[in-house]
Amino acid sequence: MILLRLTLKSLSNRKLTLFMMLLSISVSVLLLLGVDKVREQAKEGFSSTISGTDLIVGARSGQINLLLYSVFHIGNATNNISWSSYKAISEHRSVRWSIPLSLGDSHKGHRVVGTTTDYFKHYRYGNKKPLVFSHGREFTEVFDVVIGSAVAKKLGYSIGSSVVLTHGMGNASLVTHGDKPFNVVGILSATGTPVDNSLLVSLEAIEAIHIDWKAGVKLPGVSISAADALKRNLAPKQITAFMLGLHSRMSTFQLQRGINRYSKEPLMAILPGLALQELWGMFSVFEKALIAISGLVVFSGLIGLLTLLLNGLNERRREMAILRSVGARPLHILTLLMLESLIVTIVSIILGVLMLYLVMLLGAPLLQQEFGLRIELTSLSFWQWKLLGMIVVAGFVVGLIPGYRAYKYSVVDGMSIKL
Amino acid sequence: MELVVELEQLSFAWGEGKPCLNIPELKVARGETLFIRGPSGSGKSTLLNLLGGVLKPSEGGISVLGCDYATLNATALDRFRADHIGFVFQQFNLLPYLSVIENVCLTCHFSPQRRKRVLADHASTEEGAIQLLERLGLTDRALYGRRVNELSVGQQQRVSVARALLGSPEIIIADEPTSALDADTRDQFLSLLLSQCSLMESTLIFVSHDSGLEHHFSRVVSFKNDGNGGFSL
């Protein structure tokens, strides 16, 4: 007890050193936990980009490729799916709902997704969260468009804005569908998923803007106005991919096998969860690098602590000699030093965790806004507690070094107060 | 005559070097006040560390209160020192981050025996400390809670005497405690130290280079240069 009190009083007598020690450790704790939190939440955000969907079906290619273009809107499909195949599969008895996706057009770098209103009904992300409109409503007319929150924010669109789609991906360089402008009727709330960056139109709209196109190029000399296009048959002939929700997850594999063996055209069905995992696995190098870097930050913090403890040691030889003269044994001196590093480490950890939550609280809106990274104020995970435990152990081990030196000093110096 | 300290054929050397301290014989009786005179660098601190059991002699034996140091291990020696010997050093031997009272009571935290002795007469160690401080002329109670570095050197030295005396150890060892004091305070301090030692029936071993203090003590011995690079008593 007296040792603990001596440690605390001695520490409070060295306020600047104490402050530096606390700063060096708590900042490294903040960084370690901060990096881990971002990693954890990025992973969680990533794997919750899509949920509730049992199968994604597209032309036969790789499962990562299919996942990338259907969910993340990255890359392109190798081939399309005929409407009849889609119809046949979506009417399978084990299918509860389906969302067709028709990709290939864009607007100022944002993907346009042709789909049906089932998209708003059945698409789920995160913890089975549905899409919510912040303004407006679903599309009902052919030239209605619903835009994601990031699109609205970045391009400054509101309900009633006019939008011209571009054929293919990219900005102004490509051919536009300038003759058939769209009207913004709805804006979705932020989701932290690629939905925020997309524009949703009906499948009929995709047909309508391509009515005077063939095989990816505008037919020369043919021009059908928007009004005329509406009078044509706009029933979709093909789509790019579709999502399926099943009545029972039990039938997932059976249906997947069926689709993969579909005889009329080469199709493939993937389980989004598994594909997401495989995709994240490709980032595992970065994940490990992040952990390694934050580990090194803690290491350097501990070295800082060690330096300060060792530096202070020489000045404290008098203090130790005095303690020896009043009956303290070298073991007491060792304990004193160990207690010091342990207390500093534990207090630093508490400070670091408090700083983490403060930063998360203040920084979350900024991260969401600037990077679309959703940071939630979650409690520390088991792994993060383990990290903290490891820091405590490391602090204890670091204390051993000056502790042992002080022990030796106190044996050699005895009660003579050397300077 | 009861002996509290017995040194015989003692020599001490650092490492494998030549002995720097030789003491053929030194006997101190209970209640004696012994003045050991020696210039600085003559091995006074070494002798104190030997008496405290912190250093081990290269040759010869030390026996304090009938206890042969050679039979005790380092931990037992530390305990023995804490229980039976009180130290007063030159100035600055108090812990600056503790209050006056906390400094005085420090020994009792490391020696259960001295703590017990204080508690035999007082309700708490703090009360024992206050009584001692008052007897040493520090009557202003406002001082007790202050940090020691707010005190004058003379006051600090009285605080360290109180710390050495609390729990009535059999032996008080003082190492140049007056070197930082001016002449007036020095004599006053010395008479206080001597009177308190006799009140507590403690034996006083006082080491100093200042021969002007000799007349206060019952016996004087001095370190002599032995011509071999060492000193002997």
Interface residues (C-beta under 8 A of the other chain):
Chain A: I2 L6 K9 S10 S12 N13 R318 E319 I322 L323 R324 S325 V326 G327 A328 R329 P330 L331 H332 V411 G414 M415 S416 I417
Chain B: S45 T46 L48 N49 G52 V54 L55 A74 T75 D78 R79 R81 A82 D83 F87 F89 Q90 F92 N93 L94 L95 P96 Y97 L98 E102 L106 T107 H109 F110 S111 R163
